[in-house]
Amino acid sequence: MLSTMQTADVEPKVKITSLRPPRKPELEKIRDEVLAESKNLSNEEVFNQLKDQVRNIHAAYLFTPNGVEVLADLCKVISSTPVSFYYASWKNLAGILNLSFHQIGCIEQIKSDPTEIVLKTYAQHWDATLDTIVSALQSLKRYDALSVIQKGFQELERVARQEQIKRTENITSEIDSIIHGKGTSDGILRPEHLSVLAYQLPITLKLFPTIDKEKKEILVKDNEILKNEGQLQNKSIVTKKKGKKFSKAVMLTFAADGEEIARKIAAQFRKQRGRHLPIGVLILEQHIDKVLQNPEEYITHIFPQMSYIVPILTEGYLLALKGNSHHEGSSLSSIDSMYVKFIHDLMMKYYVQNNCKNDKFRCIIPDGHYLNIINHKHMELDPVLKVYVKESEVEQLACRMLKISCVVDKFNRGA
């Protein structure tokens, strides 16, 4: 009996194998995706809440310092997905965001992150908001991307509202109200330098006309909005509405030898003309505390919000365009003379993007400089300086800007 038991103990154990065939990796992947989708469907309410939260936040916030991290996370998730029939890739995102077939083809040729270019192209639009991106990802069932961006989008919403509060608090003068505004006409919170976004894209992806043309706004006190040239014509008359101070906003740009003339012209523009609103004038020197914090940023921000840019054409101005310093005044001369070339570069970019139409630049030549300026070699080659008047014709220019009859013509001729 003992030997029998010993024999039983040493018998090899039989390994029981399953009769079920091995699982196929492809089917396992589909199974996991279905399970993940069913789990994500329970999060639809969370993503709908996120969509409501960022409904009024402009998509350009993704390209601010506060949005870089969440933009990078979103691009990693979408751009790492191969373009195929089975997956929602950056091409599908571009289609839902209404990019054209040709734009998508151009993005394919660019050696850059395609998702980033898609989002930057979309963010050019005046009404592009973050909730549209959330909706697009929901439509594509890219819940992985939605989970990645959730906290980042919520943070951008907080930043945008804080920035809007600061802009409101920082309005200290009438001209600041034109430049910065107390709010927006449509409730969308936009970052500063929205118009700069288009400059970062290749020409095949830029909007024509530019952002400023697509939805041109001049923001004034108490949220009074004057939109586009047609409406401005009808709203240049003073009404009883509280807070309206200007009908047009212009920026003077000049070299050191044009400083005194610029101040005289500014005073002329700012005059009340009967029942008509005066013209608001921006001179950098008069806002030097804000300008010195970051001059290029300040100028780039206010440039698209001006109705007109008015260069004072002097010999010093034309020399400055060549990069030659020409300071006849002291070291305390106006800061405006330091940024003549920078503003002129912005003028050239605007002119090209506006299909070579000059609807924004009106030059003034001092009477004593007139012959020297119009015969200067530079004037033959510079397209943005072709529209000009003499200093003695400033009142007529102001009337044309306001689109009113110039009642002083007869008086001037008599003088």
C-alpha positions in Angstrom: 0.0 0.0 0.0 2.9 2.3 0.8 4.5 1.6 -2.5 1.2 2.4 -4.2 1.0 5.8 -2.5 4.6 6.6 -3.3 3.9 5.8 -6.9 0.9 8.1 -6.9 3.0 10.9 -5.4 5.6 10.8 -8.1 3.2 10.7 -11.0 3.6 13.9 -13.1 0.9 16.5 -12.8 -1.1 17.0 -15.9 -1.3 20.7 -17.2 -4.8 21.5 -18.1 -4.9 23.7 -21.2 -7.9 25.8 -22.3 -9.8 24.8 -25.4 -10.6 28.5 -26.0 -8.5 29.9 -28.9 -6.1 32.7 -28.1 -7.4 36.2 -28.1 -6.6 38.3 -31.1 -4.8 41.6 -30.3 -6.9 43.5 -32.9 -10.2 42.4 -31.3 -8.8 43.1 -27.8 -8.0 46.6 -28.9 -11.5 47.2 -30.2 -12.9 45.8 -27.0 -10.8 48.1 -24.9 -11.9 51.1 -27.0 -15.6 50.2 -26.6 -15.2 49.9 -22.9 -13.4 53.2 -22.7 -16.0 54.9 -24.8 -18.8 53.6 -22.6 -16.9 55.0 -19.6 -16.4 58.3 -21.3 -20.0 58.6 -22.2 -20.7 59.1 -18.5 -18.4 62.1 -18.7 -20.4 63.9 -21.4 -22.0 66.0 -18.7 -18.6 67.1 -17.5 -17.5 68.1 -20.9 -20.7 69.9 -21.6 -20.1 71.9 -18.4 -16.6 72.7 -19.7 -18.1 73.9 -23.0 -20.4 76.2 -21.2 -17.6 77.5 -19.0 -15.3 78.5 -21.9 -18.1 79.6 -24.3 -17.0 83.3 -24.3 -13.2 82.7 -24.2 -11.4 83.4 -27.5 -9.3 80.5 -28.9 -6.3 82.9 -29.2 -5.7 82.4 -25.5 -4.1 79.1 -26.4 -1.2 81.1 -28.0 -0.6 83.3 -24.9 2.0 82.3 -22.2 -0.8 81.0 -20.1 -2.1 78.7 -22.8 1.2 77.2 -24.1 1.1 74.2 -21.8 -2.4 73.1 -22.5 -1.8 73.8 -26.3 1.2 71.5 -26.2 -0.8 68.7 -24.4 -3.6 68.9 -26.9 -1.2 68.9 -29.9 0.6 65.8 -28.5 -2.6 63.8 -28.2 -4.0 64.8 -31.6 -0.8 64.9 -33.7 0.3 61.5 -32.5 -2.8 59.9 -34.0 -2.1 58.6 -37.5 -4.2 59.9 -40.3 -6.4 57.0 -41.4 -10.0 56.0 -41.9 -10.2 54.4 -38.5 -9.0 57.3 -36.3 -10.0 61.0 -35.8 -6.8 62.9 -36.6 -5.8 66.5 -37.0 -7.4 66.5 -40.4 -10.8 65.6 -39.0 -10.4 68.4 -36.4 -9.5 70.9 -39.2 -12.6 69.9 -41.1 -14.9 70.4 -38.1 -13.3 73.8 -37.5 -14.2 74.7 -41.1 -10.8 74.8 -42.6 -11.0 74.5 -46.4 -9.6 71.5 -48.4 -6.9 73.7 -49.8 -5.9 74.9 -46.3 -5.6 71.4 -45.1 -3.5 70.5 -48.1 -1.2 73.5 -47.3 -0.8 72.4 -43.7 0.3 68.9 -44.9 3.3 70.6 -46.6 4.4 72.7 -43.6 7.1 71.1 -41.5 5.5 72.0 -38.2 3.0 70.5 -35.8 -0.2 70.2 -37.8 -2.6 70.5 -34.9 -0.9 73.7 -33.8 -1.3 75.2 -37.3 -4.9 74.1 -37.5 -5.7 75.8 -34.2 -3.8 78.9 -35.0 -5.6 79.2 -38.4 -8.9 78.8 -36.6 -8.0 81.3 -33.9 -7.6 84.1 -36.5 -11.4 84.4 -36.7 -12.9 87.2 -34.6 -15.5 84.8 -33.1 -13.3 81.7 -32.6 -13.9 80.4 -29.1 -12.7 77.5 -27.0 -16.1 75.9 -26.6 -16.1 75.2 -30.4 -12.9 73.3 -30.0 -14.5 71.3 -27.1 -17.5 70.6 -29.3 -15.2 69.4 -32.2 -13.4 67.0 -29.9 -16.8 65.7 -28.7 -18.0 65.1 -32.2 -14.8 63.2 -33.0 -15.1 61.2 -29.8 -11.6 62.2 -28.7 -12.3 61.9 -25.0 -8.6 61.4 -24.4 -7.9 64.9 -25.7 -10.9 66.3 -23.7 -9.5 64.8 -20.5 -6.1 66.3 -21.2 -7.4 69.9 -21.8 -10.1 70.1 -19.2 -8.1 71.7 -16.4 -6.0 73.9 -18.8 -9.2 75.3 -20.4 -10.7 76.1 -17.0 -7.5 77.9 -16.1 -7.6 80.0 -19.3 -11.2 81.0 -18.5 -10.0 82.3 -15.1 -7.1 84.1 -16.7 -9.2 85.7 -19.4 -11.7 87.1 -16.8 -9.0 88.5 -14.6 -7.4 90.2 -17.6 -10.7 91.8 -18.5 -11.1 93.1 -15.0 -7.6 94.7 -15.1 -8.3 96.3 -18.5 -11.4 97.9 -17.0 -9.5 99.2 -14.0 -6.6 100.6 -16.0 -8.6 102.9 -18.1 -7.5 106.3 -16.9 -8.1 108.7 -19.8 -10.4 109.2 -22.8 -7.9 108.0 -25.3 -7.3 104.9 -23.2 -11.0 104.1 -23.5 -10.6 104.1 -27.3 -7.6 101.9 -27.2 -8.5 99.3 -24.5 -12.2 99.5 -24.1 -14.3 98.5 -21.1 -15.8 95.4 -22.6 -16.7 93.8 -25.9 -19.9 94.1 -28.0 -20.4 90.4 -28.3 -19.3 89.3 -24.9 -16.3 87.3 -26.1 -13.1 87.9 -24.1 -10.1 88.3 -26.4 -6.4 88.5 -25.5 -4.4 91.5 -26.5 -2.5 91.3 -29.8 -5.1 89.1 -31.4 -4.3 90.7 -34.8 -0.6 89.6 -34.5 -1.7 86.0 -34.7 -2.2 86.2 -38.5 1.4 87.5 -39.0 2.7 84.2 -37.7 1.0 82.1 -40.4 2.1 81.6 -44.0 0.2 83.6 -46.6 -1.9 80.6 -47.7 -3.5 80.4 -44.2 -4.1 84.0 -43.5 -7.5 85.6 -43.6 -8.2 88.2 -46.2 -9.3 90.7 -45.3 -7.5 90.8 -42.0 -9.0 90.3 -38.6 -9.5 94.0 -38.2 -11.4 94.2 -41.4 -13.5 91.2 -40.6 -14.8 92.6 -37.3 -13.4 96.1 -37.0 -14.2 97.7 -33.6 -13.2 100.9 -31.8 -14.0 100.5 -28.2 -15.0 103.6 -26.2 -16.3 104.5 -22.8 -19.3 102.8 -21.3 -19.1 100.0 -23.8 -20.3 102.3 -26.7 -19.2 100.5 -29.8 -18.6 102.2 -33.2 -18.3 99.5 -35.8 -16.9 99.7 -39.3 -16.7 102.7 -41.6 -20.4 102.7 -42.6 -21.6 102.9 -39.0 -19.0 105.4 -38.1 -20.4 107.8 -40.7 -23.8 107.8 -39.0 -22.4 108.0 -35.5 -20.1 111.0 -35.8 -22.9 113.3 -34.6 -23.0 114.0 -30.8 -25.9 112.5 -29.1 -27.2 112.4 -25.6 -25.7 109.0 -24.9 -23.3 109.2 -22.0 -19.6 108.6 -22.5 -19.0 109.1 -26.3 -16.1 111.4 -26.7 -14.6 110.6 -30.1 -15.8 109.7 -33.6 -12.4 108.5 -34.9 -9.1 107.6 -33.4 -5.9 108.5 -35.2 -2.2 107.9 -34.3 0.4 110.5 -35.2 3.9 109.2 -36.0 6.8 111.6 -36.5 10.6 112.2 -36.1 12.2 114.7 -33.8 12.0 117.6 -36.4 8.2 117.0 -36.7 7.4 117.0 -33.0 6.2 120.6 -32.6 4.2 120.3 -35.8 2.6 117.1 -34.6 1.4 118.8 -31.4 -0.2 121.6 -33.4 -1.9 119.0 -35.7 -3.1 117.1 -32.6 -4.7 120.2 -31.2 -6.4 120.9 -34.6 -7.8 117.3 -34.8 -9.2 117.5 -31.2 -11.3 120.6 -31.8 -15.0 120.3 -31.6 -16.7 120.8 -35.0 -20.2 122.1 -34.3 -22.4 119.1 -33.3 -19.8 116.6 -34.5 -17.6 114.6 -32.2 -13.9 115.5 -32.4 -11.1 113.2 -33.5 -9.2 111.4 -30.8 -5.4 111.6 -31.2 -2.8 109.2 -29.8 0.8 110.4 -29.3 3.1 107.9 -27.7 4.9 110.5 -25.6 1.6 111.4 -23.9 1.3 107.8 -22.6 5.0 107.2 -21.9 4.4 105.3 -18.6 2.6 102.6 -20.4 4.6 102.7 -23.6 8.0 102.2 -21.8 6.8 98.9 -20.2 7.0 97.3 -23.6 6.9 99.8 -26.5 6.7 97.2 -29.4 3.9 95.3 -27.6 2.0 98.5 -26.9 2.2 99.8 -30.5 1.3 96.4 -32.0 -1.7 96.3 -29.8 -3.1 99.8 -30.6 -2.2 99.9 -34.3 -5.2 97.9 -35.6 -7.6 99.8 -33.4 -6.8 103.2 -35.0 -9.0 104.5 -37.7 -6.0 106.2 -39.3 -2.2 106.4 -38.9 -1.0 109.9 -39.8 2.8 110.2 -40.5 4.3 113.7 -40.3 6.6 113.7 -43.3 9.8 115.6 -42.7 13.4 115.1 -43.7 14.0 113.5 -40.3 11.1 111.1 -40.8 12.5 109.9 -44.2 16.0 109.5 -42.7 14.5 107.4 -39.9 13.0 105.0 -42.4 16.5 104.2 -43.6 17.6 103.4 -40.1 19.5 106.7 -39.6 18.9 108.4 -36.3 18.0 112.1 -36.7 17.4 113.8 -33.4 17.6 117.5 -33.7 16.1 117.9 -30.2 17.6 117.0 -26.8 17.8 113.6 -25.2 14.3 114.4 -23.8 12.8 114.5 -27.2 9.5 112.6 -27.8 9.7 108.8 -27.7 7.6 108.8 -30.9 10.8 109.5 -32.9 12.3 106.3 -31.7 9.6 104.1 -33.3 9.1 105.7 -36.7 10.5 102.8 -38.5 8.7 100.2 -36.4 5.3 101.8 -37.1 6.2 102.2 -40.8 6.9 98.4 -40.9 3.4 97.7 -39.5 2.0 100.0 -42.1 3.6 98.1 -44.9 2.4 94.7 -43.5 -1.1 96.1 -43.3 -1.0 97.5 -46.8 0.1 94.1 -48.3 -2.6 92.2 -46.3 -5.2 94.7 -47.4 -4.6 93.8 -51.0 -2.5 96.9 -51.6 -5.4 99.3 -50.7 -4.6 102.3 -48.6 -7.6 103.0 -46.4 -5.7 103.8 -43.2 -2.7 106.1 -43.9 -3.0 109.8 -44.4 0.3 111.8 -44.4 0.8 115.4 -43.6 3.7 117.4 -45.0 4.6 120.7 -43.3 4.3 123.6 -45.7 7.9 124.6 -45.2 9.1 121.0 -46.1 6.7 120.4 -49.0 8.9 120.7 -52.1 11.8 118.8 -50.5 9.6 116.0 -49.4 7.6 115.4 -52.6 10.8 115.5 -54.6 12.6 113.1 -52.3 13.6 109.8 -53.9 12.0 107.7 -51.1 8.5 109.1 -52.0 8.6 107.4 -55.4 9.0 104.0 -53.9 7.0 104.0 -50.7 3.3 103.0 -51.4 2.0 103.8 -47.9 3.1 107.5 -48.2 1.3 108.3 -51.4 -1.7 109.9 -49.9 -0.7 113.3 -48.3 -1.9 116.8 -47.7 -0.1 120.0 -46.7 -0.1 121.1 -43.1 -2.3 124.1 -44.1 -4.9 121.6 -45.3 -5.3 119.7 -42.0 -8.8 120.9 -41.4 -10.0 119.6 -44.8 -8.3 116.3 -44.0 -10.1 116.2 -40.6 -13.5 116.8 -42.3 -12.8 114.0 -44.8 -12.0 111.7 -41.9 -15.3 112.6 -40.3 -17.1 112.5 -43.7 -18.6 115.9 -43.1 -18.7 119.2 -45.1 -15.7 121.3 -44.5 -17.3 124.7 -43.7 -14.0 126.4 -43.0 -12.9 126.2 -46.7 -14.2 129.6 -47.5 -12.7 131.1 -44.4 -9.3 129.6 -45.2 -9.3 130.9 -48.7 -10.3 134.4 -47.5 -7.4 134.3 -45.0 
